[in-house]
């Protein structure tokens, strides 16, 4: 899949701008704060998952009522026109071939992109929220219909927490209603957890391969961390996700919920479930000072953490390509400045085998590193094609 033409109106710092994109590597250059990342962000929005870095209200240019995106997209043998109007507080309107569709999420079945930027380091060293979102987003990208599962889970958790919060203030009669939400929480929570573990297991071989290629040595491991799912089940599921029994997960969650009921009523919040799970990122130690497998969040250098984050994002792209048989669009925001010369050279070569890629950079040597098929210069929200 690829975006052949892209036009933006009142999007971020762009008033009105348009450009053609090459099927291969597109390098977006310019000084800082000119709008390079915004162009990559527009392509990500056309994948139906919104901005990778901020809420919709920040996408509309100051003083405008709405931001508008237009694109000509090729997927397989099909050519499609996509139009998106973003009105904060009033929703997002999407047209495919001039025909309205039911919301931006419907675009996930037509276009898919993978975004990697400087903030992605938080995928390794940040809070579990970011890692859960990474898994949940990939669950939806692989099967857009699972967006309903994630929404249902969010609704159930919100309702259950509201009941728990009200109960200590004298509404004990609502505890019978809480039992109903407990059942729903265990059923949907088990399905969401099984989907996460399935995705994590599928990512692991791709992530190992990518990490070894970028770092040149070492071994990456991933694991699912949960206070209510047994470690044995997690480890076995990563080896054979098809053997994961949702009924067994549901029973485990029900037992965990029952064991903390008193504490939940006391604190007014759900204390166990998928909303508190995490993904463990481990690296095999290679130094003389330490041996064994170490937690990358605590013990890896920032360079290794960045390499792991990049390996995970490329693994996401690899797995999406494998499942959908279409190569997602890769969006690399200012990555060359964050990598050493060896890893920069490796990435510059690797992107030429990955379908359409948009790379932004303020680095003087980026054109040589990326060996781009098309170079687009951004100056204050205007676009200019540059001869390579």
ROPAMAR-74536 format. One record per atom (N, C-alpha, C): residue in one letter; z, y, x. Coordinates in steps of 0.02 Angstrom, whole numbers, plus 32768, in hexadecimal, padded with zeros to 4 digits. Example, Ala and Ser with C-alpha at 12.3 -4.5 7.8 and 13.67 -1.06 7.14 Angstrom:
A81867EE48294 A81867F1F8267 A81867F5B8294 S81627F908282 S81657FCB82AC S818A80028285 
This chain:
X80007FC5802A X800080008000 X8000803E802C X7FE580748011 X7FE480B28038 X7FDB80EE800A X7FEF81288023 X7FE181678001 X7FA681878025 X7F6F81918002 X7F3381AE8020 X7F3481FA801E X7F4D82167FE8 X7F52825F7FE1 X7F9682707FC4 X7FB382A67FDC X7FF582BC7FC5 X7FF483077FBB X800C831D7F81 X801283657F72 X805883727F56 X807583AA7F69 X80B883BC7F52 X80B884047F38 X80E084117F05 X80E784547EEA X813184617EDE X814A84977EFA X819084AC7EF1 X81C084737F04 X81AE844E7F37 X81D884167F4F X81F9842B7F90 X823C842E7F8F X826284447FCA X824A848A7FDF X82318490801E X821B84D28035 X81D084DD802C X81AE84AD800A X816684B47FFF X815884D97FBE X812E850C7FC1 X8116852B7F84 X80DE85007F66 X80A984FA7F8C X807184CF7F79 X804E84B87FB8 X804884777FC1 X8029845C7FFD X800C84177FEE X7FD884058014 X7FB783C4800A X7F9C83AB804D X7F96836A8053 X7F7B834C8090 X7F5F83078081 X7F2F82F280AA X7F1882AD80AA X7F42828680DC X7F4B824580D0 X7F70821A80FD X7F4581E08114 X7F4D81CE8153 X7F288195816E X7F498154815A X7F23811C8157 X7F4180DC8146 X7F7380C3817B X7F6C80DB81B9 X7F9680C581EF X7FD080F481FC X7FD4810E823A X800D8137824F X7FFD81818245 X802881A2821E X802281EA8212 X805E820C8233 X805182388262 X8086825B8286 X808D82A18268 X80C982B28252 X80D882F38235 X8101831A8269 X80E3834F8285 X8103837382BB X811383BB82A6 X814083D982CD X8153841E82C0 X8199842B82D9 X81AC846A82DE X81F0847A82F3 X8221846582BC X8261846882CD X82958457829D X829584878262 X82A9846D8228 X82B1849481EB X827084B181D0 X8237848F81DC X81F784A681C2 X81E1847F8184 X81FD84438179 X81EB841C813E X81CF83D7814E X81D783BF818C X81BB837E819F X81DD83468176 X821F83458176 X824383118151 X823483148106 X822B835180EC X821C835980A5 X81DC83368090 X81AB833580BD X816C831380AD X817782C780A7 X819F82AB80D5 X81AF826380D2 X81D882558093 X820482838082 X822F827C8048 X820582798007 X81D082A08005 X81A482A07FCA X8184825C7FC0 X816F823C7FF7 X815281F87FF1 X818781C77FD9 X81C481CE7FF1 X81FB81A27FDC X820881AA7F91 X820681E87F79 X821181F47F31 X81DC81D07F07 X819F81CC7F21 X816981AB7EFD X8172815F7EFB X81A581467F1F X81B580FE7F1B X81E780EF7EE3 X81FD81247EC0 X8228811A7E86 X827281187E94 X828781217ED4 X82CE811D7EE4 X82EC81627EF5 X82C881977EE5 X82E281DA7EF1 X82E581EC7F3A X830C821F7F49 X831382357F8E X834282077FB4 X833281F97FF4 X836081D0801D X839A81F88039 X839D823A802A X83D28262804A X83F58295801E X83DE82A17FE0 X83FF82D47FB7 X83ED82CB7F6D X841482EA7F40 X840682E47EF8 X83C7830B7EE4 X83AE82FE7EA8 X8370831D7E91 X837383697E90 X83AD83857E82 X83B283CE7E7D X839E83F07EBE X83A783CE7EF6 X839683EC7F37 X834C83E77F46 X832683C17F1E X82DF83B77F2B X82B383F07F11 X82CE84197EE4 X82A7844F7EC5 X82AE848E7EEE X827684AC7EFE X827684EA7F26 X829E85207F04 X82C285467F2B X82EC857B7F10 X82C485AC7EE5 X82DA85B57EA7 X82B885E17E78 X828785BF7E49 X827885807E56 X8249855A7E2C X826F85317DF8 X824D851F7DC2 X826C84F67D8D X826684AC7D9B X823084997DBE X822384527DC9 X81FB84497E09 X8201840E7E26 X81D783F97E5E X81A483C77E45 X816683CC7E60 X813083A07E49 X8110837E7E85 X8105833D7E7E X80E383167EB1 X80A582F67E94 X806F82F67EBA X803182D47EA7 X801B82A77EE0 X8002826C7ED1 X7FEC823F7F06 X7FB382127EED X7F8782037F1B X7F5581CF7F10 X7F6B81937F3A X7F79815C7F19 X7F9781217F39 X7F6880E67F34 X7F6580BF7F6A X7F3F80817F69 X7F6F80477F71 X7F6B80177F43 X7F927FDA7F47 X7F637F9F7F3C X7F587F787F71 X7F267F437F6C X7EE17F607F60 X7EC17F4A7F2A X7E7F7F647F19 X7E827F9D7EE6 X7EBE7FB17ED3 X7EC67FE37E9F X7ED280287EBC X7EB4805B7E9E X7EC280A17EAE X7EE580C07E72 X7F1C80E27E7F X7F4480FE7E4A X7F5481477E58 X7F58816F7E24 X7F7181B37E2B X7FB981B57E10 X7FE581D27E36 X802B81D87E23 X803D82227E1E X805E82347DE8 X807682797DDF X80C082757DCC X80E8829D7DEE X8130829D7DE1 X814982E57DDB X816D82F27DA5 X818D83337D9B X81D983297D9A X81FB834B7DC7 X824483447DCE X826583827DB3 X828B837A7D7C X82B083B17D5E X82FA839F7D5D X832183B87D8C X836883A77D8F X838B83B57D4D X83B183847D36 X83D4838C7CF7 X83AB837A7CBA X836983747CC4 X833D83637C8B X831383267C9A X832183047CD1 X82FF82C67CDF X82C082CF7D08 X829E82977D13 X826182967D3A X822982787D0F X81F1829B7D0D X81B782847CE6 X818382687D16 X8169822C7D06 X813A820A7D33 X80FC81F67D0C X80C282027D29 X808281EC7D0E X806081BE7D40 X804581877D29 X801C815A7D52 X7FD781597D34 X7FA681707D5A X7F6281787D3F X7F6381A17CFE X7F8B81D77D00 X7F9282077CC9 X7FB481EB7C8B X7FD181B07C91 X7FF481917C59 X803F81907C66 X806881A97C38 X80B181AB7C44 X80CD81657C4C X80FE815E7C78 X8123811F7C81 X816D812E7C78 X819380F97C71 X81DB81017C60 X8204810F7C9E X8201814B7CB7 X822D81617CED X821381517D32 X823481717D64 X821E816A7DA9 X822581237DC3 X825680FE7DA9 X826280BB7DC2 X8225808D7DB9 X81FB809E7D88 X81BF80757D7C X819080777DB7 X819580AB7DE1 X816A80B07E1B X8179807B7E4F X81B4805D7E4C X81C7802A7E7D X81987FEE7E7C X81777FE27E44 X81487FAA7E3F X81037FBC7E5C X80F97FFD7E6C X80B980147E84 X80BA80297ECD X80EF804B7EE1 X80F680637F26 X813C80527F40 X813F803F7F7E X817E80307F9F X817F80507FE3 X81B7806E7FF5 X81BC808B8038 X8200807B8056 X8202807E8098 X823F807380BE X824B80B080E9 X828480D180E0 X8294810F8103 X82C881038139 X82B9811F8175 X82EA811C81AC X82EE816181CD X832B817D81CE X833681BE81ED X837581BF8214 X838681F88233 X83C381FD825C X840281E98238 X840681F781F7 X844281E781D0 X844B819C81C5 X8417817481D3 X841B812C81C7 X844D810A81F5 X8464812E8229 X849881128254 X84D68101822B X84E0812681F4 X851A811981C9 X851580D581A9 X84DA80B781A8 X84D28073818D X84FC804281B5 X8507805281F5 X853080278220 X857780418225 X857F80818237 X85C2809A8246 X85E380BD820A X85BF80C481D3 X85DB80E78199 X860580BA816C X861480D38131 X863E80AE8101 X8616807680E1 X8638804680C1 X8615800F809E X85E680278067 X85F18063804C X85C5807C8016 X857C807A802B X856E80918068 X852980948080 X850A80508087 X8531801F809E X85177FDB80A7 X850C7FB98063 X85397FC68033 X852F7FAA7FF0 X84F07FC87FD0 X84E6800A7FD9 X84AB802A7FBD X846B800E7FDD X846D8002801E X84347FE68041 X84207FA28022 X84527F778017 X84447F367FF9 X842C7F3D7FB1 X844E7F677F8A X843C7F6E7F43 X83F67F8D7F3B X83E57FBE7F65 X83A27FDB7F61 X836D7FA67F70 X837B7F7C7FA1 X834A7F487FB3 X83447F147F7C X837C7F047F5B X837A7ED77F21 X83497EF27EED X834B7F337EE0 X83207F527EAD X82D87F567EC6 X82CE7F677F07 X828A7F6A7F21 X82677F277F1C X828B7EF27F28 X826D7EAF7F25 X825E7E9B7EDD X828A7EAD7EAF X82807E9D7E68 X82957EDB7E40 X82657F087E32 X82777F467E0E X829D7F3A7DCD X82947F007DAD X82B87EF37D6E X83037EEE7D79 X83187EE27DB8 X83607EDE7DC6 X83827F217DC6 X835D7F577DBE X837C7F987DB5 X83AA7F967D78 X83967F6F7D45 X83C17F687D0A X84037F487D1B X84037F177D49 X84417EF77D5E X846F7F287D80 X84537F527DAC X847D7F827DCF X84997FB67D9E X84717FCD7D6F X84897FFD7D3E X84BF7FE07D12 X84B57FA17CFF X84E87F807CD5 X852A7F7A7CFA X85257F687D3B X85627F637D63 X85867FA77D67 X85617FDC7D74 X857F801F7D78 X85A180327D37 X858180217CFF X859D80327CBD X85DD800B7CB0 X85DC7FCB7CC0 X86177FA17CB5 X86527FB97CDF X86447FC77D1E X867A7FDD7D4B X8697801F7D34 X866D804D7D1D X8685808D7D06 X86B180867CC8 X869B805C7C98 X86C280527C5B X8704802F7C6A X87017FFD7C96 X873E7FD97CA6 X877180067CC8 X8759802F7CF7 X8786805D7D19 X87A480907CE9 X877D80A67CB8 X879680D57C87 X87CF80B57C5E X87C780767C4C X87FC80537C27 X883A804A7C51 X883080377C90 X8869802D7CBD X888F806F7CC7 X886A80A57CCC X888980E67CD7 X88B180FC7C9A X889980EB7C5E X88BB81017C22 X88F780D57C11 X88F680967C25 X892B80677C12 X8971807C7C27 X897C80937C64 X89C080A77C77 X89DA80E37C50 X89AE81077C2D X89C481427C09 X89D381317BC0 X89E180F27BB2 X89F980E07B70 X89C780BF7B43 X898C80AD7B5D X8959808E7B33 X895680437B3F X898E80237B41 X898F7FDB7B50 X896A7FB27B1D X89607FCD7AE1 X893B7FA87AAE X88F37F9D7AC2 X88DC7FC47AF4 X88967FBC7B09 X888C7F837B3A X88C27F5F7B4B X88BC7F297B7C X88927EEF7B61 X88917EE67B20 X88667EB27B03 X881D7EC47B10 X880D7F047B0B X87C97F1B7B1C X87BB7F107B66 X87EF7F197B8F X87E67F0F7BD7 X87D17EC87BE7 X87EB7E977BC1 X87D77E517BCC X878B7E497BC2 X87707E6C7B91 X87277E687B85 X87017E847BC1 X87197EBC7BDC X86F87EDA7C17 X87027EAF7C55 X873A7E8B7C58 X87447E5C7C90 X870E7E277C90 X87007E0B7C56 X86CC7DD77C50 X86887DF27C66 X86797E2E7C4E X86397E4D7C60 X86367E5B7CAB X866D7E737CC6 X86707E837D0E X86647E447D38 X86827E0D7D25 X867B7DCF7D4B X86347DB47D46 X86177DB87D0C X85D37D9E7D02 X85A07DC67D29 X85A07E087D20 X856F7E337D41 X857E7E3A7D8B X85BF7E3D7D9D X85D27E417DE3 X85BB7E047E0A X85BF7DCA7DEC X85A87D8D7E0E X855D7D8F7E19 X85377DA77DE8 X84EE7DAC7DF0 X84DB7DDE7E26 X84FD7E177E28 X84EE7E4A7E5A X84FF7E307EA0 X85377E0E7EA6 X854C7DF37EE7 X851B7DBE7F00 X85067D927ED3 X84D57D5F7EE6 X84947D7F7EFE X847F7DB47EDD X84427DD77EF2 X844A7DF77F36 X84847E157F43 X84927E337F84 X84917DFF7FBC X84B27DC77FB0 X84B47D937FE3 X846F7D777FF1 X84487D6F7FBC X84037D577FC3 X83DB7D867FF0 X83E27DC87FE4 X83BE7DFA800C X83D67DF98055 X84177DF5805E X84337DF580A2 X841B7DB880C9 X84197D7F80A9 X84017D4280CA X83B77D4880DC X83907D6780B1 X83487D6F80BF X833C7DA180F8 X83687DD380FD X83617E068132 X83727DEB8177 X83A17DBC817A X83BD7DA881BA X838A7D9281EE X835C7D6481DF X832C7D508214 X82FF7D88822A X82EB7DB381FB X82C17DED820D X82E87E1E8239 X83277E2A8226 X834F7E5A824C X835D7E418293 X836B7E00829A X83757DE482DC X83387DEE8308 X82FE7DDF82ED X82C07DE58313 X82B37E2D8327 X82BD7E5B82F9 X82B17EA28308 X82E47EBC833B X83227EA88335 X83557EC08364 X83467EA883AB X83367E6983B2 X83277E4D83F3 X82EA7E6F8412 X82B87E8083E8 X827B7EA08402 X828A7EE78419 X82B47F0C83F4 X82C37F518405 X82F47F548440 X832A7F2D843C X835F7F31846F X834D7F0A84AE X83237ED884A8 X83107EB084E2 X83407E7784F1 X837A7E7684D2 X83AC7E4284DC X83DF7E4684A4 X840B7E1384A2 X84407E13846F X842B7DF1842F X845B7DE78403 X844F7DC483C5 X84747DE7838D X84527DF28356 X846F7E14831C X84837DE182E7 X84BD7DEB82C9 X84D47DC18292 X84E77DED8257 X84DD7DD5821C X84F17DF781DF X851D7DC981B6 X854D7DE58192 X85777DBD8167 X858C7DE5812A X859D7DC380F4 X85B47DE580B7 X86007DE380B7 X861F7E1D80B0 X86677E2380B2 X86837E32806C X86B17E088056 X86CC7E118013 X87137DF58011 X873E7E197FEB X87837E027FE3 X87897DCC7FAD X87557DC37F85 X875A7D937F4E X872A7D587F53 X86F67D5E7F7D X86C97D267F8A X86E17D027FC8 X86E87CC07FC4 X87017C9A7FFE X86D17CA18039 X86EE7CA38075 X86C67CAA80B2 X86957C6E80B9 X86AD7C3480A4 X86837BF880A9 X86447C00807E X864D7C198041 X86147C228015 X85E47C578032 X86007C8E804D X85D57CC3806A X85AC7CA780A3 X85CC7C8380D0 X85A97C68810B X85737C3680F6 X85847C0B80C6 X85547BD980B0 X85197BF9808B X85277C2E8065 X84F37C50803F X84C17C72806D X84D87C8B80A6 X84AA7CAB80D5 X847C7C7980F6 X84927C3B80F9 X84677C068113 X84377BEC80DD X84517BE580A0 X84287BCB8069 X84397BF28029 X841B7C2E8020 X842B7C587FE6 X841A7C367FA4 X83EB7C077FA5 X83D87BE57F67 X84117BBB7F4C X84407BA97F78 X84787B807F62 X84B17BA97F44 X84AA7BEB7F44 X84DF7C167F28 X84E67C0A7EDD X85237BFA7EC8 X85317BEA7E82 X85517C277E61 X852C7C487E34 X85477C837E13 X85857C737DE9 X85857C377DCC X85C07C237DA4 X85FE7C207DD0 X85F67C057E0D X862E7C017E3B X86457C477E50 X86157C747E5C X86277CB97E6C X864C7CDA7E31 X86367CCC7DF5 X86567CE87DBA X869E7CD07DB4 X86AA7C907DC2 X86ED7C757DC0 X87197C937DF6 X86FD7C9D7E31 X87237CBC7E68 X87387D047E56 X87097D297E39 X87187D6E7E27 X874C7D717DEF X87467D437DBF X87777D417D88 X87BD7D337DA2 X87C37D057DD2 X88047CF57DEF X88207D317E15 X87F47D547E39 X880A7D8E7E60 X88217DC77E32 X87FC7DD27DFC X880E7E067DCC X88527DF77DAC X885C7DB87D9A X889C7DA57D7B X88D67DB07DAC X88CA7DA47DEC X89007DA87E1D X89157DF07E2B X88E97E207E1D X88FA7E667E2C X89037E907DED X89047E707DB4 X89087E967D74 X89427EC77D73 X897D7EB17D87 X89B77EDE7D85 X89AD7F1B7DB2 X89937F107DED X89887F487E1C X89507F767E03 X891E7F5A7DE2 X88E97F837DC7 X89037FB17D90 X892E7F967D64 X894B7FBF7D2F X89787FF57D4C X89997FE57D82 X89C680157DA1 X899E804E7DC3 X8965803D7DE1 X893E806E7E06 X8905808D7DDE X88F2806B7DA6 X88BE80867D7B X887880817D97 X886A804C7DBD X882880437DD9 X881B7FFA7DE9 X87DC7FE57DE8 X87CA7FA07DF8 X87D17F947E43 X87F77F617E55 X88087F567E9C X87E07F1E7EBD X87BD7EF57E97 X87937EC17EB5 X874F7EC17E92 X871D7EAA7EB6 X86DA7EA67E99 X86A67EBD7ECA X86677EBA7EB7 X862F7ECD7EE3 X86347F157EFC X86567F417ED5 X865C7F877EE8 X86867F917F27 X86A87F5C7F3E X86D27F617F7A X86BA7F337FB2 X86817F117FA8 X86677EE47FDB X86427F0B8011 X86307EE78045 X86107F07807F X85E27ED580A1 X85B87EEE80CD X858E7EC480F8 X85A67ECC813F X85B57E958161 X85CA7E9781A6 X858E7E9681D4 X858F7EC18207 X855A7EC48239 X85787EB3827C X85637E7C8299 X85827E6282D6 X854F7E5B830E X85657E67834C X853A7E5F8386 X855A7E3083B8 X85317E0583D5 X85497DD9840A X85547E018449 X85917E008463 X85A27E26849F X857D7E0A84DB X85637E388505 X853D7E22853F X855B7E3C8581 X85907E64857D X85AE7E7F85BA X85DF7E4D85D8 X85EF7E598619 X861F7E2D863B X86667E398621 X86727E768606 X86B67E8685F0 X86C87E6585AE X86967E548585 X86A57E378543 X86747E008533 X868C7DD0850C X86627D9984F7 X866B7D8E84AD X863E7D66848F X86447D578449 X861D7D89841E X862B7D8783DD X86087DB283AD X86367DEB8399 X861E7E29839F X86477E648392 X862C7E8D8358 X86597EB08336 X86467EDA82FE X86207F178319 X85E17F1E8304 X85B77F55831D X85D37F998309 X85F77F9C82D1 X86127FDC82BA X86477FF782EA X866C7FCB8309 X86A57FDF8332 X86967FDD837D X866E7FAD8393 X86687FA183DA X86237FB083F8 X85EF7FB683D0 X85AD7FC383EB X85A6800D83FF X857D801A8432 X856F805E8446 X8545807F840F X854080C28411 X851880E483DE X84CF80D083E4 X84B780C48421 X847280AE8429 X8466806A8409 X8496803C8412 X84907FFA83F3 X84967FFF83A7 X84C2802B838F X84C980348347 X8488804E8329 X8468807C834C X842980978334 X83F380608334 X83F480378368 X83C48000836D X83CE7FCE8334 X840C7FBE8324 X841B7F9182EC X84037FAE82AA X84117FEF82A0 X83FB800F8261 X83AF800D825B X838C801A8292 X834380178291 X832B7FD08284 X834C7F9F82A3 X833A7F598299 X83427F45824F X83787F5D822F X83837F4D81E9 X834D7F6C81BC X833A7FAA81CB X83067FCA81A3 X82C27FA981AC X82B27F9681EA X82737F7381F6 X82757F2D81D6 X82B07F0E81D6 X82B87ECD81B5 X82AD7ED58169 X82C57F0C814D X82B87F1A8107 X826D7F1E80F9 X82497F418124 X82017F46811D X81E07F028124 X81F57EDB8156 X81D97E988160 X81E27E6C8123 X821E7E6D8107 X822C7E4180CE X82067E588090 X82037E9A8085 X81DC7EB3804C X81937E9F8052 X81787EA4808F X81327E90809A X81287E47808B X81597E1E809F X81557DD68095 X81567DC4804B X81817DE58026 X818A7DD37FDF X81537DF17FB3 X81437E317FBE X81137E537F93 X80CB7E4A7FAA X80C37E337FE8 X80807E2C8007 X805B7E6F800A X80827EA4800C X80697EE78017 X80977F09804A X807A7F2B807A X80A47F4C80AC X80BE7F8E8091 X81007F97808D X811C7FD68076 X810A800F80A6 X8111804C808E X8105808680B8 X8145809280E1 X813D80988122 X817680A4814E X817D80EE815D X81B881098152 X81C78150815B X81FB81578193 X81E7817081CC X821381778206 X821F81C18213 X825B81D78207 X826C821E820C X828F822C824E X826D824E827B X828A826682BA X82AC822F82E2 X828C81F582E6 X82AC81BD8309 X82A081BF8354 X826A81DD836B X825A81DC83B3 X8290820083DC X82AC823583C0 X82DE825B83E5 X8320823483ED X8328820183C3 X836781DB83C4 X8363819B83ED X8328818C8409 X831E814D842E X8312815B8478 X8327812D84A3 X8317813484EA X82CD812684F5 X82B28137852F X82698131853B X824E80EA852F X827480B78543 X825C8073853A X8256806184F0 X8289807184C9 X828980608482 X8257808D845C X824E80CA8474 X821D80F68456 X81D780D9845F X81C980BF849B X818880A184A8 X817D8064847D X81B2803B8476 X81AC7FFF844D X819C80118404 X81C0804383EA X81B5805683A4 X816F8073839B X8159809C83CB X811680B883C7 X80E0808383C1 X80EA804B83E5 X80BA801483E1 X80C37FEC83A1 X81017FE2838D X810F7FB78353 X80F47FD38312 X80F580168309 X80E1803282C9 X8097802782BA X8070801882ED X8029800E82E1 X801A7FCA82C0 X804D7FA082BA X80457F608298 X80677F5F8254 X807B7F9A823B X80A67F9C8200 X80877FBF81C4 X80457FC281BF X80287FE48186 X802D802F818C X803080528153 X8034809B8156 X807980B2816B X807B80E1819A X80BA80FB81B4 X80B6814781B8 X80EB816981A3 X80F281B181AE X812C81BB81DE X811F81DC8215 X815181E98249 X815982348251 X8194824E824B X819F82958258 X81C0829E829C X81AE82D482BD X81CC82DF8300 X81C383288315 X81F683428337 X81F283838358 X81EB837A83A3 X81E6833C83BA X81E3832E8401 X819E833D841D X8199835E8457 X8158836F8474 X812E83328484 X814C82FA8497 X812682BF84A9 X811A828E8471 X812882A48434 X8123827683FB X80DC825E83EE X80AB828A83F8 X8065827783EB X8050823D8417 X806582408457 X8055820A8484 X807B81CB8472 X80BB81D18460 X80E481978450 X80CB81738412 X80B7819A83DF X80A3817C83A0 X805B8165839F X8031818183CB X7FE9817183CB X7FCF81748383 X7FD881AD8363 X7FCC81B3831B X7F8281B38309 X7F74819C82CC X7F31819F82B1 X7F2381E38292 X7F588205827D X7F5282478260 X7F90826F8272 X7F8782AE8284 X7FBF82DA8295 X7FBE83158265 X7FF883218245 X7FFF83578215 X80368386822F X802483C58237 X805583F6824E X8072841B8213 X80B584228214 X80D8844581DE X80F5848681FB X80E484BD81DB X80FE84FF81EF X8115852381B1 X8156852981A8 X8172854E8170 X815A8537812C X815384F68122 X813E84DC80E1 X80F384DE80D5 X80CC84E9810A X808384E38104 X806C84AA8132 X8034848B8120 X801C84508144 X7FD984608164 X7FD0844681A1 X7F91844E81C5 X7F7F840F81EA X7F4483F581DE X7F2C83BA8202 X7F1E83CD824A X7F3383A28278 X7F2A83AE82BF X7F00837682DC X7ECF83868303 X7EA583538323 X7ECF832D8356 X7ECB82E98354 X7EF282C08383 X7ED282C283C7 
